[in-house]
Amino acid sequence: MLLSRTADHLYWHARYIERAENTARMLGVNYETLLMPHAPQQAIELWSAMLGLSELEPLFKELYGEITTPNVMRFLITDQRNPASIISCLWAARENARAVRGTLTSEMWETVNTMWLETREWISTDKAYTEAPEYLEWVKNQSHLIRGVAVGTMLKDESFNFMRMGTFIERADNTARLLDLKFFERSERNADELGMDQTDDFYHWASLLRSVSAFEVYRKTYHDVITPERVAELLIFRKEMPRSLAACIHDLVKNLKYVRNDYSAETERLAGKMLADLEYGRIQDVLSGGIHAYLTEFLEKAYNLGNQISHEFLVPLNSTRAA
């Protein structure tokens, strides 16, 4: 059985890499949205919603006060005082990998370390902020590269399974938050006041799909116009969509089976129940009950599952880490 401290470092390394990528995705889709015609108040509401969903608004207001696009971008990209900023996540991912360097393949460690050295160059020249779209794309590509090297070079043992578990629970959490954010934005928009039409609505949902690499997947799956209901169905229930909630929990359960022990029954029960709800759920029921309420409940379940994984397999969570 893998030592809990080693498993903890591998699990959180993967979570921090995924968290950095998903923050880049969320910032990218909001940045793209705000390039379209919008009222000044809409930008404030959008950023406020994002900070609220990420549970970062109190810290942001303490550090910056006024919600503006430049302030939020710097807070979430380069501000090391924010433990959830991209730079903080990449540093934590590298430190967790360094702590278990002997468990990783040389290719894996070199990829992670090179990522950190290059991101320091982005930060030192301030290009991570001044050239934000290019930097956000770079972060996503580095995340893909690190996962690809892990899949291609690491032994498929418990070390690999814990890394995959960290990836999938973090991805599920972030997909839920991003979907919640975009439905919030849609509910807050006043089409008459902002002059929005069907074209604007198309770009709104298309930007969301692109942010989770699902635009082509949507076209292949539905062969029709983009609608909010189908976007929600794709990102919640369609297991063939890699970043959907169903796909993430399915892959988490699969990896959990390989590391099960005499004390993991409750973790398996919680994960299995989440998977069953996703396998047999219907989008009509979600929409009738309110998508915000559904996603809020999902996030609570994911948080509890993360705590249970830490309790049964890893080093217990402390105040420096958020599940």
Secondary structure as GFF3:
##gff-version 3
##sequence-region A 1 323
A	DSSP	alpha_helix	4	33	.	.	.	ID=ss1
A	DSSP	alpha_helix	40	53	.	.	.	ID=ss2
A	DSSP	alpha_helix	57	63	.	.	.	ID=ss3
A	DSSP	alpha_helix	69	77	.	.	.	ID=ss4
A	DSSP	alpha_helix	86	99	.	.	.	ID=ss5
A	DSSP	three_ten_helix	101	103	.	.	.	ID=ss6
A	DSSP	alpha_helix	106	124	.	.	.	ID=ss7
A	DSSP	alpha_helix	127	130	.	.	.	ID=ss8
A	DSSP	alpha_helix	132	153	.	.	.	ID=ss9
A	DSSP	alpha_helix	158	188	.	.	.	ID=ss10
A	DSSP	alpha_helix	191	194	.	.	.	ID=ss11
A	DSSP	alpha_helix	198	211	.	.	.	ID=ss12
A	DSSP	alpha_helix	215	222	.	.	.	ID=ss13
A	DSSP	alpha_helix	228	236	.	.	.	ID=ss14
A	DSSP	alpha_helix	245	259	.	.	.	ID=ss15
A	DSSP	alpha_helix	265	280	.	.	.	ID=ss16
A	DSSP	alpha_helix	283	289	.	.	.	ID=ss17
A	DSSP	alpha_helix	291	313	.	.	.	ID=ss18
###
